[in-house]
Amino acid sequence: MDSVSHAAWGATIIRKLPHVWWAAFFGLLPDIIWGVYWALKYRGQSFNRGLEVRNSPENLEVHFQVYYFVHSLIPITVVTIIIYLVAPSYTIVVIPYYLHIIMDIFTHQGVWATRIFYPLSDFYFEGRDWWRNRWISIGNWLALVVINLIIFIW
């Protein structure tokens, strides 16, 4: 699913202040980590040279290892345990990270498919790419709007 909707879902399911902003952040965090890695790795290169380097087999392999790692249940479970031990009242904010992974399981396929238990396993479910099927995005945003309207009106 798109990154903005991950943040919106995080804020939607964890509405309690001050946790709502942390929830939005954690909903977006897997994509932030991967994006920061990508930006730092290829900073300062010309666009054409950057494309050559990025698309080399070695770099794509590392690129996807980072992507699979931050979209896996294993690392976030370790982080959840640490947060629980350090600041138990904030443990709730990691729920959107889990939701991010669950949504991506069903809305990504091929090399972008979510490796649920990476690095212990390369297992993945072949979902449907949200960016190739506009109805997935339309349904997602419609659900977000309806749920938030119900919450605000209720």
Helices and strands as residue ranges (DSSP letters): H 3-13, H 19-41, H 47-54, H 57-70, H 73-86, G 88-94, H 95-107, G 110-112, H 134-153
